[in-house]
Amino acid sequence: MIVDHRRQRAEITLVVDPDRLARFGEATFTGVESVALDFLKAQLPWQSGDRYDGDLLNEARKRLVKTDLFSLIQVSHADQLTADGRLPITVLLRERKPRTVRGGLRYGSDAGIGARLGWEHRNLWRRGERLRVEGNASSLIRQIDSELRKPNFYSERQALIVDFQVADETTDAYDSSHIESQAMVERNLIDRMFLSLGLGLRYSTITQVERDEFTLVYVPARFTWDTTENRFDPSAGGRLEVKTAPYLNCVGDRLLFFKNYLDYSHYLAVLEQPQVILAARAVLGGIAGNNWDKVPADLRFYAGGGGSIRGYSYQSVGPLDADGDPLGGNSLVLVNAEARLRLTETIGMAVFLDGGSAFADSYPAFDQALRWGAGTGLRYHTPVGPLRLDFAIPLNRRDGIDDSFQIYISLGQAF
């Protein structure tokens, strides 16, 4: 370094020795007990011999976190290059217990008490295969769902998902029993953006006006994009889900229809202390191809209830028969807005406005009045989401149809 005080200047010369070009060496996994080594190596975003990039170490850690198999993950490199210019990598892991049992209770003044019990295995055949079985029971529905997810299905960016469901429903709208199975291939397009395509089969018996049987083959497609920072209680970002499927009745009367659904939610933190979050949601649905009364009643759109328009009974907002029972519709509009206030670490409250309706036509009839419900609620925040108590009233109540208020208790945000 040369300093010229008279001119107030300094000249600095830096000599840099880059040494040899480093390349990734062999990766060594420690602490592994039940996870297959080839599955772990598939999570690494490099091959031995590739040019070294420190950012890829963090990417490898993110991929291992997404497997949901480990409680400890450390990815580090050696201090010295090997004689051939390679940098060995060490991955230190501690496995989580692979099985989880979960359960929950809920209550709605329109639907009564409900319970949910589930079991999950996250490493069924040692390569991150996930099997989930869940039962759901209330006065309205008795249902068993299972899902098998196999990652790295012909590509590290793809997964095979096989679902199976058996359900029996008894509602004011219909009585139905169905068995359904579908298989889908899910493709990870970019981070947290997924596209899925598959094939499904559904057999159902439904009684509404009369008893009907349907054997439907369908081709489901789904697009999802989640930019929220918290799965259970988001405060920023958004969630988009788009689903579409053509259905064909392959036994009995010819029936062909297309069911489409779009659901978007967005979250914005407007204050940090106390924390205030604005949440909004919009839903659009439409069924094309047949008149609404030809579509199976349990596949039509319905509105009203705790996950829809609070303040109205389950499925009650939309076309009704002469006795006031729901008929369902071929289209759907829902809008939800909620302000969530966090008073303490665990206690919060919310005010909300819900609106929408189901419609008989394939496109929403915006010249018809939407039903609106409003209310307030308390929240008790837990690590797996808030315990929610909501009180809601119908703003445009129908005499003889709508109660003066509804109460809902469940775990998790409304949307």
N, C-alpha and C positions, 0 to 999 in steps of 0.2 A: 504494500500500500504506500503510495507517494502522496504527501499532503503539501500543497502550496498555500501557505498562510497569506501571502501577499495577494494572491488572486482568489483566495477563499475557494479553492478547488481541491478535490481529492481524486486520485486515480487508484482504483482497486482492481487487482487481477486475481481471479479465482481459477485454481487448477483443479479440474475434476477428473478423477480416474473412475470411469464407469465399470471397470473390471469386465468379466466375461458376461455374455448374455445368459440370463437365467431361464431355465425351462422347468416346467412342472415335473417333479419326480414321482415316485410311487407313493400312493396314499395308504397310510396305515390306520386301521380303525381299532380302537381300544374300548373296552367296557361293553362290548356287544355280547348278548346272551342268546336271544331268540330271533333276531332279524337277520335275514340272509345277506351275505356279503355282496352278491351281485346286485341286489336291490339298492344297497347303500352306495355302491360305486356308480349306479345309474343316476344318483342325485347330484353327483359332482359335475359342474358345468365346464369341465375341461378333460382332456385326455393326457395321459403321461407323454411328455415330449412337447406339448404345446408351450408357446412362449408364456412366461410367468406374468400374471396380472393380479395384483393384490386385491382388486375389487371383486374378483371371482371367489375369494375366500368368504366374503360376506354373503355372496349369492348362494354359495353352497350351504351356509348356515341357514339362510332363509328357506331353502328347499327342504332341509332336514326338519326345520320347525313345522313346515306344512304337513309332514307325515303324521304329526301328533303322536309320535311314538316315544319321545325322549323328554326327560326332565332336565337334562344337562347336555349342552352342545358347545364344544370348543374346537375351532378349526385354526391350526397354527402351522407355521413352516419352520424348518430347521434353521440354525444359525449360519451354517456353512453349506456351500455348494459341494456336490460330489465331484469326483475327478472328471466326469463327463459333462459337467456344467448343469446338473439337475438339482432341484431343490425339493427334498423330501417333505411330504405333508403328513401331519398327524391330526386325526379326528378323534377327539375324546368324547365318548357318549355315556349317558346313563339312561337306561330304559325305564319308561313309565310302566305301571301295571296296564296290561292291554285291554282289560275288561272294565266296563262301566255299567252300573245300574242307576237309573234315574226314575223319578216319579213326580207327580204333581197333582194338585187338586184345583178345581175351579168352580165358580158359582155364578149363575146368571138368573135374575128373577124371571126371565123368559124361558130358560132351558133347564133350570135346576142345577143339581150338583153333578159334576163330572170328574173323572179320574183318568190319569194317564200313567202307564208303567212301561219302561223300556229297558232293553239290555243291548250292549254293543261290545263287539270284539274288533279291535283295530289292527290286528296282525294275524289273521286267520290261518294263512298258509306261509307265514314268515316273510312275505314281501309286501306288507302294508295293505293287504286285502281287508276291507272293512265290512262286517256284517252287523246290521242293526235290525232288531225286532222290537215292535212297540204295540201295545194294546191301548185302546181308548174306549171308554164306556161312559154313557150318560143315559138319561131317559130318552134322548133322541137318536143315539147312535151306539152301536157295538161294532168295533172295528179292530182288525189286526193288520199291521203293515210290516213288511220286511224289505230290506234293501241290501244288496250285495254290490260293493264297489271295488273293482279291480284296477289299480293304477298301472301306468306304463303299458297300456294296451296297444301293442304294435308301434308305440311312440311314447317318448317321455312326456309328451304334452297331451296324451289322451288317456281316458279312463272308460272302462265298461261298467255300466250301471244296470242292474237287473232288479226290478221291483215286483212285488207280489202283494195283493191286498184282498182281504175278505171283509165284507161289511154288511150290516143290517141296519136300516134306518126306519124310524117311525116318527114322522113329522106331520104337522098340519097340512103340508103340501102333498105328501105322498108317503106310501110304504114301499120300501125297496130292499132287495137283497142282491148283492153282486159279487162276482169273483173277477179279478182283473190282474193281468200281468203285462209288463212291458220291459223291453231291453233297449238301452240307448248307448250310443258312443258319444262321450263328451270331449270336446276339443278345447284346450286352453289357448285362446287366440293371442292375448297379451295378459299382463298381470291382472288377475281378478276379472277377466272377461272370458266368458265361456259360450260355446255353441254346441248344441246337442241335437242328435237325430236318431230316431229309432223306429221300433215296430211294437204294436200293442194288441192285445186281445181282451175283450170284456164281455162277460155274460151276465145278464141281469134280468130279474123279474120285478115289475113295477106295477103297483096299483095306485091309480089316481081316480079317474072316472071309471075305468075298467082295468082288468089285469092284462099286462102286455109282457112279452118276452123279447129280448134283443140279444143277438150275438154279433158284436161289433168288432171289426178289424180297423185299426187306425194307425196313422203314421205321425207320431208326435215330433215336433221341433221346438226347441227352446233356446232363447238367447238371454243371458244374464250378465250384468255388469255392476259390480259393487265397489264403490269408492269410499265407503264409510270407514272410520277408524276403529269402531267397536261393534262387534257382532251383536251384542245383547242390548246395548244402550248407546246408540250413536249420537254424536254431537256435531258432526260435520260430514259432508259428502252426500252421496245419493245412492239409491238402489233401483235398478231397472230390470224388469222381467217381462219378456215378450214370449207368448206361447201360441202355437197354432197347430191344428191337426185336422185332417180329413177323416171322417168316420163313415164306414160302409157296413150296413147290416147284411150279413152274408147268409142268413137263414130266415126264411119267411118273406114278408113284404119288403120290396126294394126301398131302401132308405139311404140317402147320401147327404151329408151335411159337413160344413167346415166350422170349427169352433176357434175363435181368436180371442186373445186376452192380452192386455197391456197394463202393467202396474209400475208406477214410478213414485218413489218417496225421496224427499230431500230434507236435510237437517242443517241448521245454521245456529251457531252459538253467538248470541248478541251481547251477552254480559258474562264476565268471568266470576265476579264476586258481588252478589250471589250469582250462581250460574243460571242463566236463562237460555233455553234452547227453543227455537221455533222449528216445528216439524210440520211438513205438508205432504199430502199424498193424493194422487189422481189415478183412477182406474177406469179403463174402457174395455168393454167386451161386446162381441157380436157373433151370432150364429147365422150362417148363410146356407141356403140350399133347400130348406123345407120350411113349411109353416111351423110356428112355435108348438102347436099341439101335436105335431108328428115327432118332434125331437123327444127322446126319453126324458121323463120329468126330472130324474136325478142328475141330468147333464145340462139342464137349463140354468139360466142365471137367476139368482135371488139376491135380495138386499134386505138389510135389517139385522140387528144383533150386535154382539160385542166386538166382532172383528169387521164390522161393516158400518151401519148407521146406528150408533148408540142412542137409546131412547125409544126405539121401536123393537117389537118382538122379532125373534128369529125368523127370517125369510118373509116377513109380512109386508115389505114395501115393494109394490109392483102389482101386476094383474091379479085380481081376486075373483073367485067364483061367487055364485049367488049367496053362499053361506058365509062369505068372508074368508075362505081358506085360500092360501097362496096357490097360484098356478105356475109361477115362474115365467121367464121371458126369454126372448132371443137376443136381447141386448142389455147392456148394463152401463150405468155411469155412477161413479162414487168419487166424492171429494172429502178429504179429512184435513183439518187444521188443528194444531195443538201447541200450546205454550207450556213448556215444562220448566218449573222453578225448583232448583236444588237449595233447600233451606239449610241443611246440615250435611255431613258426610253420608248419612243414611236416610234422612227424611226429605221428601219433596212433595210437590203438589202440581196439578195441571188443570188447565181450562181448555175446553175443546169445542169444536163445531164440526159436525158430520152432516153430509147431505148426499142425495142421490136417489136412484130408483132403478128397477128392472122394467123393461118395456117388451111388449108383445112382438113388435117388428124387429127386423134384423139390424136396424139402425136406431139409435136413441131418438125419441121424439122430444126434442127440446122445447116444443110448444106446450108440453104437458108439465104440470108443476112437479118439482122435486120435493122430496120429504127431507126436512131438516131437524136435527137433534143437537142439543147443546148440554153441557154439563161441566162438572168439576170432579177432581179425583185426588186421592192421596197416593204417595209412592213410598215404599220402603226399599231402599236400594241394597241389593245383595251382589256377590261376585258373578252370579249367573243372570243378572237382570233384575229389574224392580218388581216387587210384589205390588200389584195394582188393585186399587179399589176405586171404581168409578160410579158416579151418580149422574144419570142423564134423564132429560125430559124431551118429549116430542114437541117441536115448535109449531107444527101444523097438524095437530092431533085430529084423528078421525073418530067421530062418535061411534061407540059400539065396537070399535076395532082396536084402538090403541089404549094402553094403560096410561095413567098419568105420569109414571116414571119407571125407570128400569135401574137395576143395580148389577154391577159386574165385579167379580173378584177373580184374579188370575195372576200368573207369573209371566212377566215380560211386557214390553210396551205394546200398545194397541197396533202400532205399525212402525 
